[in-house]
């Protein structure tokens, strides 16, 4: 199961209205196939570097749990973070998940960095 699926389903089961943005069309279809009538999940194919399909200050909570560790250029990472901040309401909460490259290379034990900002 995809990471985004787990997160989207978890929050939808808790009663949240969820909007999931997924880059890969195949993954969008997989997520949609598992949504049932009890879940409020909208799945959009999109890119975390350009969330122009979403209006400014639209969401109370924005979770970015995938794109950052796939982006190799610092400029792209900063653009992603900027988009996350842009779509989050002024008093909203944002959470970013980063996996250090060293973990991805499996050279050292991994650790997770969570960054919260408002």
trRosetta pair geometry for C-beta under 8 A, 3 or more apart (Angstrom, degrees):
i j d omega theta_ij theta_ji phi_ij phi_ji
1 5 5.1 -115 178 79 94 133
1 6 5.8 105 124 -55 121 92
2 5 4.3 99 63 -1 86 105
2 6 7.2 -152 94 -6 49 82
2 22 8.0 40 143 -125 157 131
2 27 5.6 88 -82 -147 163 111
2 30 6.7 110 -8 99 126 133
2 31 6.9 -64 53 -70 134 95
3 6 5.9 -55 -156 32 33 111
3 7 6.5 25 154 -12 67 108
3 65 6.1 -141 146 126 122 110
3 66 5.9 158 83 -85 132 107
4 7 5.8 -58 -148 41 33 109
4 8 5.9 30 157 -18 69 111
4 20 5.6 114 171 -163 112 124
4 22 5.7 158 105 -91 168 104
4 27 7.0 72 50 163 131 127
4 31 6.7 -47 107 -87 106 136
4 65 7.2 161 -89 78 65 103
4 66 6.1 -26 -61 -40 100 147
5 8 5.9 -60 -142 40 27 108
5 9 5.9 20 163 -14 66 112
5 30 7.0 -67 -73 119 135 101
5 31 5.2 -152 -95 -107 89 86
5 34 6.6 46 -154 59 122 145
6 9 6.2 -62 -144 41 22 106
6 10 6.1 26 158 -24 62 111
7 10 5.8 -55 -146 32 26 114
7 11 6.6 13 163 -7 63 108
7 20 7.8 137 87 -108 99 114
7 63 6.4 -147 178 107 142 150
7 65 5.9 142 -60 50 160 151
8 11 6.4 -66 -151 42 26 100
8 12 6.1 24 156 -18 65 114
8 18 5.0 137 -151 151 78 149
8 20 4.5 -27 -90 -65 136 135
8 31 6.5 41 57 -156 155 123
8 41 5.3 75 170 -131 114 132
8 43 7.6 27 -148 -86 164 95
9 12 5.7 -58 -140 40 30 112
9 13 6.2 31 160 -21 66 107
9 34 7.1 -43 -82 122 128 119
9 39 6.8 -47 -128 -121 63 146
9 41 7.5 -29 -82 -62 50 151
10 13 6.1 -62 -155 35 24 109
10 14 6.7 18 150 -15 61 109
11 14 5.5 -57 -150 37 38 113
11 16 4.3 -41 164 51 95 135
11 18 5.2 123 92 -81 115 123
12 15 7.9 108 180 -24 31 8
12 16 6.3 -88 -87 67 33 78
12 18 4.9 -77 -67 5 90 132
12 35 7.7 -78 164 -132 172 91
12 38 8.0 115 145 114 102 71
12 39 3.8 39 153 -151 137 94
12 40 5.8 -176 -140 49 94 56
12 41 4.9 -45 -84 -53 144 102
13 38 7.7 41 -111 122 63 110
13 39 6.8 -30 -62 -99 59 95
16 40 7.3 -143 108 70 42 109
16 61 7.9 -49 -147 48 142 133
17 40 4.5 -59 -115 124 65 131
17 42 8.0 20 173 0 87 100
18 39 7.6 -34 33 176 120 94
18 40 6.4 132 20 99 73 71
18 41 4.5 -14 74 -109 109 75
18 42 7.2 -177 98 28 58 63
19 41 7.7 158 -89 -159 26 54
19 42 4.8 -15 -112 67 74 102
19 43 7.9 169 -161 -84 51 27
19 44 6.6 12 -178 -1 95 114
19 54 7.8 134 127 -103 151 124
19 59 7.4 -120 39 -90 121 130
20 31 6.2 -120 90 172 151 160
20 41 6.3 8 -3 -169 111 103
20 42 7.3 176 25 87 67 50
20 43 4.9 -17 67 -112 102 72
20 44 7.1 173 86 26 50 69
21 44 5.1 -25 -106 74 69 100
21 45 7.8 91 -160 -157 62 10
21 46 4.4 -52 -158 58 107 114
21 47 8.0 -85 162 17 118 11
21 48 6.8 134 109 -77 129 71
21 51 6.8 -49 -110 -114 169 102
21 54 7.9 -74 -68 -35 136 132
22 27 4.8 -137 174 102 137 113
22 28 4.9 178 75 -74 126 75
22 31 6.5 171 -28 -2 156 144
22 43 6.3 -7 11 -169 117 99
22 44 7.4 151 25 78 68 47
22 45 6.1 -48 77 -110 76 55
22 46 7.4 87 50 37 33 65
23 27 7.5 39 62 47 60 132
23 45 7.2 63 -159 -162 15 73
23 46 7.1 -68 -91 86 50 35
23 47 5.8 63 -111 -100 93 62
23 48 7.4 -57 -63 -9 107 86
23 67 7.7 120 -37 -95 126 98
24 27 4.2 73 78 9 103 109
24 28 7.0 -167 95 -14 52 81
24 45 7.9 -111 80 -134 16 99
25 28 5.4 -49 -151 29 36 116
25 29 6.6 35 153 -17 66 102
25 45 5.7 10 -95 -115 66 144
26 29 5.9 -56 -156 35 31 111
26 30 6.5 31 149 -19 65 107
27 30 5.4 -51 -145 36 37 114
27 31 6.3 38 156 -20 67 102
28 31 6.0 -57 -152 36 28 109
28 32 6.4 25 153 -17 64 110
28 43 5.3 151 -153 144 79 121
28 44 7.7 -81 -125 114 121 12
28 45 4.8 -49 -64 -73 154 93
29 32 5.8 -58 -146 39 30 111
29 33 6.3 37 156 -28 65 105
30 33 5.8 -51 -150 27 29 115
30 34 7.1 12 159 -8 60 109
31 34 6.4 -75 -161 40 31 101
31 35 7.0 40 148 -39 67 101
31 41 7.5 -121 158 142 107 138
31 43 5.0 149 98 -107 127 151
32 35 5.8 -45 -153 9 39 116
32 43 5.3 -123 -66 39 88 144
35 39 5.1 -124 -155 76 80 128
35 41 5.1 -135 -117 58 127 119
35 43 7.6 -146 -40 -20 140 118
36 39 5.6 91 56 7 64 102
44 53 6.5 -176 179 107 145 147
46 50 7.4 -131 -179 86 93 73
46 51 6.4 73 152 -112 138 63
46 53 5.8 -119 -105 29 137 135
47 50 5.0 30 80 42 108 86
47 51 7.7 -137 82 -63 56 56
48 51 6.8 1 -142 -53 36 102
48 64 6.8 100 -145 -139 135 108
48 66 7.8 -178 -44 80 147 90
48 67 3.8 -63 32 -75 161 167
48 80 4.7 27 134 -131 110 101
48 83 6.3 162 174 76 60 143
48 84 7.7 6 -166 -55 100 90
49 67 7.8 -174 -41 -173 72 143
49 71 7.9 135 -68 -103 110 133
49 76 6.0 -49 -100 -153 126 84
49 79 5.0 32 -144 116 83 125
49 80 5.8 -52 -85 -73 61 75
49 83 6.7 172 -151 -19 18 148
50 83 7.1 -129 -90 -100 13 145
51 54 4.7 -26 160 34 101 112
51 83 4.5 125 13 -176 113 120
51 86 7.2 163 68 76 118 117
51 87 5.6 -59 120 -45 145 136
54 58 5.5 -117 177 21 96 153
54 59 7.8 -18 -177 -21 133 110
54 87 4.8 18 120 -119 130 129
55 58 4.9 115 70 -67 82 115
55 87 7.5 109 83 -126 39 79
56 86 5.6 -77 -121 174 78 83
56 87 6.8 -119 -131 -98 31 42
57 86 7.7 -85 -41 168 56 47
57 87 7.2 -149 -42 -164 16 26
57 88 7.0 -18 -118 99 48 30
57 89 4.9 74 -167 -109 80 52
57 90 6.3 2 -129 -29 122 73
57 92 7.8 172 -149 -4 67 128
58 87 5.2 -32 34 -168 100 81
58 89 7.3 -124 62 -56 16 80
59 62 5.2 109 90 -65 132 87
59 87 5.7 28 18 142 107 91
59 88 5.8 -54 74 -110 87 51
59 89 6.4 -141 81 -16 32 87
59 92 6.1 90 107 -139 62 157
60 88 7.9 29 174 -154 8 74
60 89 5.7 -10 -96 21 46 128
60 92 4.8 -170 -161 -118 33 99
60 93 7.2 18 151 24 66 79
61 88 7.7 3 -145 -128 10 100
61 92 6.1 -155 -66 -170 33 100
61 93 5.2 -5 -114 64 75 92
61 94 7.7 163 -161 -85 48 36
61 95 7.7 1 -171 4 90 102
62 84 5.1 160 130 -164 137 83
62 87 5.9 119 -94 88 143 100
62 88 4.5 -101 1 -77 128 103
62 92 6.7 63 -4 140 91 133
62 93 7.6 -173 30 96 63 50
62 94 4.7 -12 67 -113 99 80
62 95 7.4 178 92 27 55 62
63 94 7.8 173 -81 -158 32 51
63 95 5.1 -9 -117 64 71 103
63 97 7.9 23 -178 -14 86 106
64 67 6.1 -59 -173 37 98 103
64 68 6.3 79 138 -26 114 108
64 80 6.7 127 -159 157 145 108
64 81 7.7 -144 48 -98 171 55
64 84 5.0 -57 -45 -96 135 140
64 94 7.2 14 -1 -175 105 95
64 95 7.0 -174 30 93 69 53
64 96 4.7 -9 68 -112 112 70
64 97 6.8 -165 98 20 63 72
65 95 7.6 11 -62 109 91 99
65 96 8.0 -178 -74 -155 48 33
65 97 4.4 40 -124 21 66 133
66 69 7.5 -92 -175 38 31 91
66 70 7.0 5 155 -5 70 120
66 97 7.5 37 -37 65 35 113
67 70 5.8 -80 -157 43 40 107
67 71 6.1 32 158 -27 80 111
67 80 5.2 -168 115 -142 133 145
68 71 5.9 -59 -148 29 33 110
68 77 5.7 65 -142 -133 82 94
68 80 6.0 -172 -84 99 74 150
68 81 7.7 55 -97 -59 116 87
68 96 6.0 67 -30 -174 153 107
68 97 7.0 171 41 79 123 52
68 98 5.3 -68 112 -95 134 80
69 97 7.6 -50 -19 114 114 78
69 98 5.9 142 -66 -149 94 53
69 99 4.5 28 -109 40 153 89
69 101 7.9 175 -153 -76 88 60
69 104 6.9 165 176 -63 117 132
71 76 4.2 -150 -165 108 122 118
71 77 4.9 165 100 -68 132 73
71 80 6.2 -152 -23 -18 161 141
72 76 7.4 44 53 45 47 134
73 76 4.3 86 71 5 97 104
73 77 7.0 -164 96 -7 52 83
74 77 5.5 -53 -149 36 37 114
74 78 6.3 36 154 -18 69 105
75 78 5.9 -54 -148 37 29 110
75 79 6.5 34 151 -22 62 106
76 79 5.5 -51 -146 34 34 114
76 80 6.4 38 153 -21 65 103
77 80 5.7 -53 -152 33 32 113
77 81 6.5 29 152 -16 65 105
78 81 5.6 -52 -146 38 34 111
78 82 6.2 40 152 -23 65 106
79 82 5.5 -53 -148 35 30 116
79 83 6.5 31 152 -19 64 104
80 83 5.8 -55 -152 34 30 110
80 84 6.5 33 150 -20 64 104
81 84 5.6 -50 -149 33 34 114
81 85 6.4 32 154 -15 66 105
81 96 6.7 -13 -107 -86 92 150
82 85 5.9 -56 -149 39 30 109
82 86 6.2 35 152 -26 64 108
83 86 5.4 -51 -144 32 32 117
83 87 6.5 17 164 -9 65 106
84 87 6.6 -68 -151 40 25 97
84 88 6.4 22 155 -23 62 115
84 94 5.3 105 149 -149 111 131
84 96 6.8 117 100 -77 176 102
85 88 5.8 -63 -147 33 30 113
85 94 6.4 -51 -87 -50 59 165
85 117 7.5 -26 -99 95 104 121
88 92 4.1 -147 -180 83 90 134
88 93 7.4 -129 -158 65 131 19
88 94 5.0 -78 -67 -64 163 105
88 118 7.9 -132 138 -142 134 52
89 92 3.8 112 53 -32 80 112
90 118 8.0 56 159 165 43 88
91 118 6.7 6 -153 -174 34 122
92 118 6.7 174 80 -139 43 83
93 116 6.6 -21 -166 -159 95 101
93 118 6.0 -39 -100 -90 53 93
94 116 6.9 153 79 -150 59 51
94 117 5.5 -20 60 62 108 75
94 118 7.1 167 14 -90 85 41
95 114 6.2 -18 -162 -167 98 100
95 115 7.2 150 -153 75 47 52
95 116 5.6 -14 -99 -97 75 77
96 114 7.2 151 73 -156 53 49
96 115 4.6 -10 53 55 104 103
97 112 6.7 -28 -155 -166 91 106
97 113 7.7 141 -155 77 44 58
97 114 6.2 -17 -100 -103 67 72
98 112 7.6 142 71 -163 55 58
98 113 4.6 -20 62 65 105 106
98 115 7.2 39 -4 -8 113 109
99 103 5.2 -103 175 72 96 132
99 104 6.0 107 120 -53 117 93
99 110 6.7 -18 -153 -157 99 121
99 112 6.8 -35 -95 -111 69 69
100 103 5.0 99 67 0 80 100
100 104 7.4 -147 102 -4 46 86
100 110 7.3 180 45 -143 95 73
100 111 6.9 31 5 58 121 80
100 113 7.3 85 -47 -8 88 115
101 104 5.3 -53 -152 35 42 115
101 105 6.4 34 152 -14 71 105
102 105 5.8 -60 -151 42 32 107
102 107 5.3 -83 -169 56 81 108
102 108 5.1 5 148 29 120 112
103 106 7.1 32 -180 -79 40 41
103 108 6.9 -70 -80 70 58 79
103 109 7.8 -16 -108 135 91 28
103 110 3.5 72 -132 -112 126 96
103 111 7.2 -149 -66 27 134 49
